[in-house]
Amino acid sequence: YENYYLVGGFRFPEELKKKAEQQTFKYLGKVEYDEEVMEKNFQGNSLLELPETSRAYDSVKDILRKAGYDKKALSLSDLLNV
């Protein structure tokens, strides 16, 4: 693989952040907990429908930017080209 990154899920403990940053692969951050993600998941709805005010949405957007995706894209759909 040309690019390989570490990304923590919302349960990733904060105390492991420094250890993750010391790994060979670049640590891009963690997805923040958001109750709306759980609701959409249980309902079978697309997470691409999350509002831009969602903490999870914001954190994933930041992670994708750190990975080098389009810095000018306004939505996760734009960043992921879907």
N, C-alpha and C positions, 0 to 999 in steps of 0.2 A: 504494500500500500504506500502511496505517496504521502498521504496525510493521515495521521492517527492521533486522536485526541482523547483525553479523559473528561468525562462529564458526569457529575453526580446527580442522582435523583433527589427528590425532595426530602428523602430520609437520610441523605448523606450527612454524617455528623460534622459539625463545624470544626471539631478538634482534629479531623483528618485532612483539613484543607492544606496545611503546611506540608504534610507528607505527600499529598497529591501533587503539589507544586514542585516537589523535588524529584519526581519521576522522569523517566526518559521522554515520555509523551507529554505534550503540553496540556495542562489542566485548564479548561475553559470556564469552569464555574459549575454551578448546580441549578437545577430547575427548582424554582420556589414552589412551596405548597400553595394550592389554590383550591378551595372547596368546589368551585365551578367545574374544574377539571374532573373531579370525582363524579359530579352530577352528570356531566355530558357523557363520561365514560359508561356509567351505569345505564344511561338512556340509549346508548348506542349512537350518539350524535358525534359529528366530526369535531375534533379539537381545533380545526381551522376556523370554526365559528366563534372561538373565544373573543371577547371584546379586547380592544387594545389596552384597556384599563386593568386587565388581569395581571396579577403578579407573575403567574407562570408564563403568560404570553411575553411579558417584558423580559423575563430572565432567558427564555429561549431565543428571543430576538438578539439579546446581548451575546449569547453563546455563539450564535450563527455569525454575528459580526466579527467576533474574535477569531472565528475559523476562516475569515477572509471572504465571506459572502458580501454581496452588494451592500455597501454602506448607505446608499440612498433609497433602498427599497422601503416602502412604508408599511407593508404587511407581511405576515409570515407566509402567506400564499405567494407573494412576490419573491421573498427570499428563497423559498423552496421551489419556485417555478411550477406551481400547481394551479 
